[in-house]
Amino acid sequence: MNIKLTGIMVTDFAEGRSLGFPTANLKITQGQRPRAGVYLARIKKPDSGWLPSLLISGVYWEKPNIPRVEVYLLNFSGDLYNQELVVEVLEFVRDIIKKTEATKLKDLIEQDIKKATNYFAVNKIIN
């Protein structure tokens, strides 16, 4: 895939955080988001190299006419609010699912994280 976008982290519903997976909600300022789905991606903060992540595009609760994506940074802890992030989308993982039980969604997210962790360990495209 050759999709790059830039966005500013903004406050949103904190749905991921409530499940134990805090995400950075990005208001897109440059580029276009991919079709709805979960993707392997890498994120670049202004003061760092590339960081491994999952990107979620087209969530059911998003506000109309406000292009946003969510990113979950693997093994990251910190404050990203109001920071500009560059996102490179690498590979499609799965389609978005409609709202389901929290435990089922958590299991699915954990599977996504395992796939991402393995992908980045094998491909070594993070610096």
C-alpha positions in Angstrom: 0.0 0.0 0.0 1.2 3.5 -0.6 -1.1 5.6 1.7 0.4 8.4 3.8 -1.5 11.0 5.8 -0.9 13.6 8.4 -3.1 14.5 11.3 -3.3 16.2 14.6 -4.3 14.2 17.7 -7.6 15.4 19.1 -9.9 14.4 22.0 -12.7 12.1 21.1 -14.9 9.5 22.8 -12.1 7.5 24.5 -13.8 4.2 23.3 -10.4 2.5 22.9 -9.2 3.6 26.3 -12.3 2.2 28.0 -11.4 -1.2 26.5 -7.8 -0.9 27.7 -6.4 0.1 24.3 -5.9 3.9 24.2 -5.8 5.2 20.7 -4.8 8.5 19.2 -7.7 10.0 17.3 -6.3 12.0 14.4 -8.0 14.8 12.6 -6.6 14.4 9.1 -4.9 17.6 7.8 -3.2 16.1 4.7 -3.9 13.0 2.6 -6.9 10.7 2.6 -7.7 7.9 4.9 -8.0 4.3 3.6 -11.3 2.6 3.2 -12.9 1.4 6.4 -10.9 -1.3 8.1 -8.0 -2.1 10.5 -4.5 -1.7 9.1 -0.9 -2.2 10.0 0.8 1.2 10.0 3.7 3.1 11.3 3.6 6.5 12.9 6.2 9.3 13.0 6.1 11.8 15.8 8.0 15.1 15.4 10.7 14.0 17.8 11.1 10.3 16.9 11.6 7.7 14.3 8.8 5.5 13.1 6.7 3.7 15.6 4.7 0.5 15.0 0.9 0.8 15.2 -2.5 -0.3 14.1 -4.7 2.2 12.2 -8.5 2.0 12.5 -10.4 3.8 9.7 -14.2 4.3 9.4 -15.4 3.5 12.9 -19.2 3.5 13.4 -19.3 6.3 16.0 -17.5 8.9 14.0 -19.0 12.3 13.3 -20.2 13.0 9.8 -17.9 15.1 7.5 -15.0 15.0 9.9 -12.3 12.8 8.4 -10.6 11.0 11.3 -8.7 7.8 11.9 -7.6 6.2 15.2 -4.1 4.7 15.8 -3.0 2.4 18.5 0.8 2.6 19.0 2.3 -0.7 20.1 4.3 -0.5 23.3 3.8 3.2 23.7 3.0 5.3 26.7 2.8 9.1 26.6 0.9 12.2 25.7 0.2 12.9 22.0 -2.5 15.5 22.3 -2.2 18.3 19.8 0.8 16.7 18.2 1.1 16.3 14.4 1.7 12.7 13.4 2.6 11.3 10.0 1.0 7.9 9.2 2.1 5.4 6.6 -0.4 2.6 6.0 1.3 -0.7 5.3 -1.2 -3.6 5.1 -4.9 -4.4 5.5 -5.7 -6.6 8.5 -9.5 -6.9 8.6 -12.8 -5.2 8.1 -14.4 -3.1 10.8 -17.0 -4.9 12.9 -20.2 -3.5 14.2 -20.5 -2.8 17.9 -20.3 -6.1 19.8 -19.7 -7.3 23.4 -16.6 -5.7 25.0 -15.0 -9.0 25.7 -15.3 -10.2 22.0 -14.0 -6.8 20.8 -11.1 -7.0 23.3 -10.2 -10.5 22.0 -10.3 -9.3 18.4 -8.1 -6.3 19.2 -5.6 -8.5 21.1 -5.4 -10.7 17.9 -4.8 -7.6 15.8 -2.0 -6.5 18.2 -0.3 -10.0 18.0 -0.4 -9.8 14.2 1.1 -6.4 14.2 3.8 -7.4 16.7 4.8 -10.3 14.5 4.7 -8.3 11.3 7.0 -5.6 12.7 9.4 -8.2 14.3 9.7 -10.0 10.9 9.8 -6.9 8.6 12.0 -4.6 10.7 10.7 -1.4 9.1 10.8 0.7 12.2 13.7 2.9 13.0 
